[in-house]
Amino acid sequence: MPDEELLYDLADLFKVFADTTRIKILFALMNHEMPVGELAEAIGATQSAVSHQLRQLKQAQLVKFQRDGKSIIYSLSDDHVYTMLAQGMTHICE
C-alpha cells in the first residue's frame, strides 16, 4: 500500500478532473498548444473562466505555459496527461 501522503496527493489529482471546464481545456490542449483566448473560444467559455481553471491545472502540474511576446501559450505538461485522458475516455466508453 502506498504511504498516506502519496494517496492524498493522488486523490487531489483526481479532484482536478472533477470539473467539465477543466476537462474541456485539457482535451483542447491534446491537439495543440493555445493561448487563453483560443482556449476560451474552443470550449465556449469566457477568458476569465478559462484563466481561473488554468490556474488550478497549473497547480496540479497538468498544464505548462510559455511566453510568446505578450501572450502566454498553454500546453499539456507531458504525455502522462494525454494518457490519463485517453484511458479515462476508453474506460467510460467500454
Chimera marker file (.cmm) of the C-alpha trace (Angstrom):
<marker_set name="trace">
<marker id="1" x="0.000" y="0.000" z="0.000" r="1" g="1" b="0" radius="0.5"/>
<marker id="2" x="1.450" y="3.434" z="-0.892" r="1" g="1" b="0" radius="0.5"/>
<marker id="3" x="2.015" y="5.748" z="2.035" r="1" g="1" b="0" radius="0.5"/>
<marker id="4" x="-0.733" y="8.115" z="3.186" r="1" g="1" b="0" radius="0.5"/>
<marker id="5" x="0.828" y="11.252" z="1.669" r="1" g="1" b="0" radius="0.5"/>
<marker id="6" x="1.017" y="9.700" z="-1.802" r="1" g="1" b="0" radius="0.5"/>
<marker id="7" x="-2.594" y="8.567" z="-1.569" r="1" g="1" b="0" radius="0.5"/>
<marker id="8" x="-3.630" y="12.068" z="-0.521" r="1" g="1" b="0" radius="0.5"/>
<marker id="9" x="-1.753" y="13.579" z="-3.491" r="1" g="1" b="0" radius="0.5"/>
<marker id="10" x="-3.374" y="11.082" z="-5.868" r="1" g="1" b="0" radius="0.5"/>
<marker id="11" x="-6.834" y="11.912" z="-4.541" r="1" g="1" b="0" radius="0.5"/>
<marker id="12" x="-6.106" y="15.622" z="-5.063" r="1" g="1" b="0" radius="0.5"/>
<marker id="13" x="-5.027" y="14.931" z="-8.640" r="1" g="1" b="0" radius="0.5"/>
<marker id="14" x="-8.268" y="13.137" z="-9.403" r="1" g="1" b="0" radius="0.5"/>
<marker id="15" x="-10.256" y="16.008" z="-7.876" r="1" g="1" b="0" radius="0.5"/>
<marker id="16" x="-8.865" y="18.283" z="-10.586" r="1" g="1" b="0" radius="0.5"/>
<marker id="17" x="-10.556" y="16.072" z="-13.193" r="1" g="1" b="0" radius="0.5"/>
<marker id="18" x="-13.940" y="16.618" z="-11.494" r="1" g="1" b="0" radius="0.5"/>
<marker id="19" x="-14.796" y="19.783" z="-13.466" r="1" g="1" b="0" radius="0.5"/>
<marker id="20" x="-16.057" y="19.676" z="-17.060" r="1" g="1" b="0" radius="0.5"/>
<marker id="21" x="-14.490" y="23.035" z="-17.937" r="1" g="1" b="0" radius="0.5"/>
<marker id="22" x="-11.068" y="21.753" z="-16.905" r="1" g="1" b="0" radius="0.5"/>
<marker id="23" x="-11.632" y="18.538" z="-18.858" r="1" g="1" b="0" radius="0.5"/>
<marker id="24" x="-12.606" y="20.575" z="-21.945" r="1" g="1" b="0" radius="0.5"/>
<marker id="25" x="-9.431" y="22.631" z="-21.604" r="1" g="1" b="0" radius="0.5"/>
<marker id="26" x="-7.296" y="19.508" z="-21.350" r="1" g="1" b="0" radius="0.5"/>
<marker id="27" x="-8.965" y="17.928" z="-24.373" r="1" g="1" b="0" radius="0.5"/>
<marker id="28" x="-8.475" y="21.128" z="-26.377" r="1" g="1" b="0" radius="0.5"/>
<marker id="29" x="-4.790" y="21.093" z="-25.468" r="1" g="1" b="0" radius="0.5"/>
<marker id="30" x="-4.432" y="17.464" z="-26.576" r="1" g="1" b="0" radius="0.5"/>
<marker id="31" x="-4.441" y="18.707" z="-30.171" r="1" g="1" b="0" radius="0.5"/>
<marker id="32" x="-2.090" y="21.674" z="-29.879" r="1" g="1" b="0" radius="0.5"/>
<marker id="33" x="-0.923" y="24.436" z="-27.577" r="1" g="1" b="0" radius="0.5"/>
<marker id="34" x="-3.084" y="27.558" z="-27.324" r="1" g="1" b="0" radius="0.5"/>
<marker id="35" x="-3.342" y="30.939" z="-25.650" r="1" g="1" b="0" radius="0.5"/>
<marker id="36" x="-6.237" y="31.689" z="-23.275" r="1" g="1" b="0" radius="0.5"/>
<marker id="37" x="-8.326" y="33.448" z="-25.947" r="1" g="1" b="0" radius="0.5"/>
<marker id="38" x="-8.215" y="30.479" z="-28.317" r="1" g="1" b="0" radius="0.5"/>
<marker id="39" x="-8.941" y="28.074" z="-25.482" r="1" g="1" b="0" radius="0.5"/>
<marker id="40" x="-11.955" y="30.118" z="-24.431" r="1" g="1" b="0" radius="0.5"/>
<marker id="41" x="-13.286" y="30.113" z="-27.986" r="1" g="1" b="0" radius="0.5"/>
<marker id="42" x="-12.586" y="26.400" z="-28.450" r="1" g="1" b="0" radius="0.5"/>
<marker id="43" x="-14.525" y="25.358" z="-25.357" r="1" g="1" b="0" radius="0.5"/>
<marker id="44" x="-17.198" y="28.054" z="-25.398" r="1" g="1" b="0" radius="0.5"/>
<marker id="45" x="-16.235" y="29.749" z="-22.133" r="1" g="1" b="0" radius="0.5"/>
<marker id="46" x="-15.123" y="33.215" z="-21.099" r="1" g="1" b="0" radius="0.5"/>
<marker id="47" x="-11.441" y="34.058" z="-20.905" r="1" g="1" b="0" radius="0.5"/>
<marker id="48" x="-11.906" y="34.767" z="-17.215" r="1" g="1" b="0" radius="0.5"/>
<marker id="49" x="-13.366" y="31.306" z="-16.583" r="1" g="1" b="0" radius="0.5"/>
<marker id="50" x="-10.586" y="29.649" z="-18.596" r="1" g="1" b="0" radius="0.5"/>
<marker id="51" x="-7.887" y="31.604" z="-16.740" r="1" g="1" b="0" radius="0.5"/>
<marker id="52" x="-9.384" y="30.550" z="-13.413" r="1" g="1" b="0" radius="0.5"/>
<marker id="53" x="-9.392" y="26.870" z="-14.411" r="1" g="1" b="0" radius="0.5"/>
<marker id="54" x="-5.896" y="27.081" z="-15.910" r="1" g="1" b="0" radius="0.5"/>
<marker id="55" x="-4.620" y="28.243" z="-12.529" r="1" g="1" b="0" radius="0.5"/>
<marker id="56" x="-5.853" y="25.013" z="-10.955" r="1" g="1" b="0" radius="0.5"/>
<marker id="57" x="-4.500" y="22.916" z="-13.815" r="1" g="1" b="0" radius="0.5"/>
<marker id="58" x="-1.076" y="24.568" z="-13.428" r="1" g="1" b="0" radius="0.5"/>
<marker id="59" x="-1.092" y="23.904" z="-9.674" r="1" g="1" b="0" radius="0.5"/>
<marker id="60" x="-1.818" y="20.239" z="-10.391" r="1" g="1" b="0" radius="0.5"/>
<marker id="61" x="1.041" y="20.238" z="-12.930" r="1" g="1" b="0" radius="0.5"/>
<marker id="62" x="-1.297" y="19.123" z="-15.716" r="1" g="1" b="0" radius="0.5"/>
<marker id="63" x="-0.567" y="22.103" z="-17.964" r="1" g="1" b="0" radius="0.5"/>
<marker id="64" x="2.514" y="24.185" z="-18.567" r="1" g="1" b="0" radius="0.5"/>
<marker id="65" x="2.963" y="27.548" z="-20.234" r="1" g="1" b="0" radius="0.5"/>
<marker id="66" x="5.480" y="29.628" z="-22.103" r="1" g="1" b="0" radius="0.5"/>
<marker id="67" x="5.546" y="33.298" z="-23.002" r="1" g="1" b="0" radius="0.5"/>
<marker id="68" x="5.340" y="34.356" z="-26.633" r="1" g="1" b="0" radius="0.5"/>
<marker id="69" x="5.672" y="38.132" z="-26.573" r="1" g="1" b="0" radius="0.5"/>
<marker id="70" x="2.663" y="39.363" z="-24.621" r="1" g="1" b="0" radius="0.5"/>
<marker id="71" x="0.810" y="36.069" z="-24.988" r="1" g="1" b="0" radius="0.5"/>
<marker id="72" x="1.030" y="33.047" z="-22.732" r="1" g="1" b="0" radius="0.5"/>
<marker id="73" x="0.747" y="29.760" z="-24.592" r="1" g="1" b="0" radius="0.5"/>
<marker id="74" x="-0.561" y="26.711" z="-22.707" r="1" g="1" b="0" radius="0.5"/>
<marker id="75" x="0.048" y="23.029" z="-23.413" r="1" g="1" b="0" radius="0.5"/>
<marker id="76" x="-0.289" y="19.704" z="-21.616" r="1" g="1" b="0" radius="0.5"/>
<marker id="77" x="2.553" y="19.175" z="-19.174" r="1" g="1" b="0" radius="0.5"/>
<marker id="78" x="3.571" y="15.804" z="-20.581" r="1" g="1" b="0" radius="0.5"/>
<marker id="79" x="2.381" y="12.607" z="-22.231" r="1" g="1" b="0" radius="0.5"/>
<marker id="80" x="1.063" y="11.287" z="-18.907" r="1" g="1" b="0" radius="0.5"/>
<marker id="81" x="-1.770" y="13.830" z="-19.001" r="1" g="1" b="0" radius="0.5"/>
<marker id="82" x="-2.685" y="12.745" z="-22.525" r="1" g="1" b="0" radius="0.5"/>
<marker id="83" x="-2.600" y="9.102" z="-21.423" r="1" g="1" b="0" radius="0.5"/>
<marker id="84" x="-4.813" y="9.726" z="-18.372" r="1" g="1" b="0" radius="0.5"/>
<marker id="85" x="-7.435" y="11.458" z="-20.529" r="1" g="1" b="0" radius="0.5"/>
<marker id="86" x="-7.313" y="8.800" z="-23.248" r="1" g="1" b="0" radius="0.5"/>
<marker id="87" x="-7.510" y="5.943" z="-20.730" r="1" g="1" b="0" radius="0.5"/>
<marker id="88" x="-10.386" y="7.609" z="-18.890" r="1" g="1" b="0" radius="0.5"/>
<marker id="89" x="-12.312" y="8.013" z="-22.126" r="1" g="1" b="0" radius="0.5"/>
<marker id="90" x="-11.621" y="4.398" z="-23.092" r="1" g="1" b="0" radius="0.5"/>
<marker id="91" x="-12.830" y="3.243" z="-19.686" r="1" g="1" b="0" radius="0.5"/>
<marker id="92" x="-16.162" y="5.083" z="-19.840" r="1" g="1" b="0" radius="0.5"/>
<marker id="93" x="-16.816" y="4.126" z="-23.475" r="1" g="1" b="0" radius="0.5"/>
<marker id="94" x="-16.454" y="0.361" z="-22.898" r="1" g="1" b="0" radius="0.5"/>
<link id1="1" id2="2" r="1" g="1" b="0" radius="0.2"/>
<link id1="2" id2="3" r="1" g="1" b="0" radius="0.2"/>
<link id1="3" id2="4" r="1" g="1" b="0" radius="0.2"/>
<link id1="4" id2="5" r="1" g="1" b="0" radius="0.2"/>
<link id1="5" id2="6" r="1" g="1" b="0" radius="0.2"/>
<link id1="6" id2="7" r="1" g="1" b="0" radius="0.2"/>
<link id1="7" id2="8" r="1" g="1" b="0" radius="0.2"/>
<link id1="8" id2="9" r="1" g="1" b="0" radius="0.2"/>
<link id1="9" id2="10" r="1" g="1" b="0" radius="0.2"/>
<link id1="10" id2="11" r="1" g="1" b="0" radius="0.2"/>
<link id1="11" id2="12" r="1" g="1" b="0" radius="0.2"/>
<link id1="12" id2="13" r="1" g="1" b="0" radius="0.2"/>
<link id1="13" id2="14" r="1" g="1" b="0" radius="0.2"/>
<link id1="14" id2="15" r="1" g="1" b="0" radius="0.2"/>
<link id1="15" id2="16" r="1" g="1" b="0" radius="0.2"/>
<link id1="16" id2="17" r="1" g="1" b="0" radius="0.2"/>
<link id1="17" id2="18" r="1" g="1" b="0" radius="0.2"/>
<link id1="18" id2="19" r="1" g="1" b="0" radius="0.2"/>
<link id1="19" id2="20" r="1" g="1" b="0" radius="0.2"/>
<link id1="20" id2="21" r="1" g="1" b="0" radius="0.2"/>
<link id1="21" id2="22" r="1" g="1" b="0" radius="0.2"/>
<link id1="22" id2="23" r="1" g="1" b="0" radius="0.2"/>
<link id1="23" id2="24" r="1" g="1" b="0" radius="0.2"/>
<link id1="24" id2="25" r="1" g="1" b="0" radius="0.2"/>
<link id1="25" id2="26" r="1" g="1" b="0" radius="0.2"/>
<link id1="26" id2="27" r="1" g="1" b="0" radius="0.2"/>
<link id1="27" id2="28" r="1" g="1" b="0" radius="0.2"/>
<link id1="28" id2="29" r="1" g="1" b="0" radius="0.2"/>
<link id1="29" id2="30" r="1" g="1" b="0" radius="0.2"/>
<link id1="30" id2="31" r="1" g="1" b="0" radius="0.2"/>
<link id1="31" id2="32" r="1" g="1" b="0" radius="0.2"/>
<link id1="32" id2="33" r="1" g="1" b="0" radius="0.2"/>
<link id1="33" id2="34" r="1" g="1" b="0" radius="0.2"/>
<link id1="34" id2="35" r="1" g="1" b="0" radius="0.2"/>
<link id1="35" id2="36" r="1" g="1" b="0" radius="0.2"/>
<link id1="36" id2="37" r="1" g="1" b="0" radius="0.2"/>
<link id1="37" id2="38" r="1" g="1" b="0" radius="0.2"/>
<link id1="38" id2="39" r="1" g="1" b="0" radius="0.2"/>
<link id1="39" id2="40" r="1" g="1" b="0" radius="0.2"/>
<link id1="40" id2="41" r="1" g="1" b="0" radius="0.2"/>
<link id1="41" id2="42" r="1" g="1" b="0" radius="0.2"/>
<link id1="42" id2="43" r="1" g="1" b="0" radius="0.2"/>
<link id1="43" id2="44" r="1" g="1" b="0" radius="0.2"/>
<link id1="44" id2="45" r="1" g="1" b="0" radius="0.2"/>
<link id1="45" id2="46" r="1" g="1" b="0" radius="0.2"/>
<link id1="46" id2="47" r="1" g="1" b="0" radius="0.2"/>
<link id1="47" id2="48" r="1" g="1" b="0" radius="0.2"/>
<link id1="48" id2="49" r="1" g="1" b="0" radius="0.2"/>
<link id1="49" id2="50" r="1" g="1" b="0" radius="0.2"/>
<link id1="50" id2="51" r="1" g="1" b="0" radius="0.2"/>
<link id1="51" id2="52" r="1" g="1" b="0" radius="0.2"/>
<link id1="52" id2="53" r="1" g="1" b="0" radius="0.2"/>
<link id1="53" id2="54" r="1" g="1" b="0" radius="0.2"/>
<link id1="54" id2="55" r="1" g="1" b="0" radius="0.2"/>
<link id1="55" id2="56" r="1" g="1" b="0" radius="0.2"/>
<link id1="56" id2="57" r="1" g="1" b="0" radius="0.2"/>
<link id1="57" id2="58" r="1" g="1" b="0" radius="0.2"/>
<link id1="58" id2="59" r="1" g="1" b="0" radius="0.2"/>
<link id1="59" id2="60" r="1" g="1" b="0" radius="0.2"/>
<link id1="60" id2="61" r="1" g="1" b="0" radius="0.2"/>
<link id1="61" id2="62" r="1" g="1" b="0" radius="0.2"/>
<link id1="62" id2="63" r="1" g="1" b="0" radius="0.2"/>
<link id1="63" id2="64" r="1" g="1" b="0" radius="0.2"/>
<link id1="64" id2="65" r="1" g="1" b="0" radius="0.2"/>
<link id1="65" id2="66" r="1" g="1" b="0" radius="0.2"/>
<link id1="66" id2="67" r="1" g="1" b="0" radius="0.2"/>
<link id1="67" id2="68" r="1" g="1" b="0" radius="0.2"/>
<link id1="68" id2="69" r="1" g="1" b="0" radius="0.2"/>
<link id1="69" id2="70" r="1" g="1" b="0" radius="0.2"/>
<link id1="70" id2="71" r="1" g="1" b="0" radius="0.2"/>
<link id1="71" id2="72" r="1" g="1" b="0" radius="0.2"/>
<link id1="72" id2="73" r="1" g="1" b="0" radius="0.2"/>
<link id1="73" id2="74" r="1" g="1" b="0" radius="0.2"/>
<link id1="74" id2="75" r="1" g="1" b="0" radius="0.2"/>
<link id1="75" id2="76" r="1" g="1" b="0" radius="0.2"/>
<link id1="76" id2="77" r="1" g="1" b="0" radius="0.2"/>
<link id1="77" id2="78" r="1" g="1" b="0" radius="0.2"/>
<link id1="78" id2="79" r="1" g="1" b="0" radius="0.2"/>
<link id1="79" id2="80" r="1" g="1" b="0" radius="0.2"/>
<link id1="80" id2="81" r="1" g="1" b="0" radius="0.2"/>
<link id1="81" id2="82" r="1" g="1" b="0" radius="0.2"/>
<link id1="82" id2="83" r="1" g="1" b="0" radius="0.2"/>
<link id1="83" id2="84" r="1" g="1" b="0" radius="0.2"/>
<link id1="84" id2="85" r="1" g="1" b="0" radius="0.2"/>
<link id1="85" id2="86" r="1" g="1" b="0" radius="0.2"/>
<link id1="86" id2="87" r="1" g="1" b="0" radius="0.2"/>
<link id1="87" id2="88" r="1" g="1" b="0" radius="0.2"/>
<link id1="88" id2="89" r="1" g="1" b="0" radius="0.2"/>
<link id1="89" id2="90" r="1" g="1" b="0" radius="0.2"/>
<link id1="90" id2="91" r="1" g="1" b="0" radius="0.2"/>
<link id1="91" id2="92" r="1" g="1" b="0" radius="0.2"/>
<link id1="92" id2="93" r="1" g="1" b="0" radius="0.2"/>
<link id1="93" id2="94" r="1" g="1" b="0" radius="0.2"/>
</marker_set>
